[in-house]
């Protein structure tokens, strides 16, 4: 997935810095193995706190919908798994 998704009109009210932060995470995580994901996500959470990056539920929902539109079937499956974990918390 390239960064074309960040230009979607439905994301216009989200700080571009937040979208760049997400794009960097997608790039960094693209080659991780399953067992590497949890430590990576923990580090991401810490980095987000340090840089004071947080997302409202509305921002998350908008981003996920845009990602689904631009994702491959494999990427969509990963998105669904992540969203399923998010709803269980």
C-alpha positions in Angstrom: 0.0 0.0 0.0 1.4 3.3 -1.0 0.7 6.7 0.6 -2.2 7.5 -1.8 -4.6 6.6 0.9 -3.5 9.7 2.9 -4.9 11.9 0.2 -8.5 10.6 0.6 -11.0 13.4 1.2 -12.5 11.8 4.3 -9.1 12.2 6.1 -8.9 16.0 5.5 -9.6 16.9 9.1 -6.8 14.6 10.5 -3.5 16.2 11.2 -1.1 15.3 8.4 1.6 14.5 11.0 -0.6 11.7 12.4 -1.0 10.2 8.9 2.7 10.4 8.3 3.3 8.6 11.6 0.9 5.8 10.5 2.5 5.5 7.1 5.9 5.1 8.7 4.5 2.4 11.0 3.1 0.5 8.0 6.4 0.7 6.2 8.4 -0.4 9.3 6.1 -3.3 10.1 5.7 -4.6 6.6 8.4 -7.3 6.9 7.9 -8.3 10.5 7.1 -11.9 11.5 4.1 -12.6 13.6 6.2 -13.1 16.8 7.8 -9.7 16.2 4.5 -7.8 16.0 3.7 -7.5 19.7 7.1 -6.0 20.7 6.8 -3.7 17.7 3.3 -2.5 18.7 4.5 -1.9 22.2 7.3 0.2 20.9 4.9 2.0 18.7 2.6 2.8 21.6 5.6 4.2 23.5 6.7 6.3 20.6 3.2 7.6 20.1 3.1 8.6 23.8 6.5 10.3 23.6 5.5 12.3 20.5 2.0 12.9 21.9 0.3 11.2 18.9 -3.1 9.8 19.7 -6.2 9.1 17.6 -9.9 9.6 18.5 -12.3 6.8 17.7 -13.7 8.9 14.8 -10.2 9.3 13.4 -9.5 5.6 13.7 -12.7 4.6 12.0 -12.1 7.1 9.1 -8.6 5.8 8.6 -9.6 2.2 8.7 -12.4 2.8 6.1 -9.9 4.5 3.8 -7.3 1.8 4.3 -9.9 -0.8 3.4 -10.7 1.0 0.1 -7.0 1.1 -0.9 -5.9 -2.3 0.5 -5.2 -5.6 -1.3 -7.2 -8.6 -0.1 -4.2 -9.7 2.1 -3.9 -6.2 3.6 -7.7 -6.2 4.2 -7.4 -9.5 6.1 -4.7 -8.0 8.3 -6.8 -4.9 9.0 -9.7 -7.0 10.0 -7.5 -9.0 12.4 -6.2 -5.8 14.0 -9.7 -4.3 14.3 -10.9 -7.6 15.9 -8.2 -7.3 18.5 -9.1 -3.7 19.2 -12.7 -4.5 19.9 -11.8 -7.2 22.4 -9.9 -4.8 24.7 
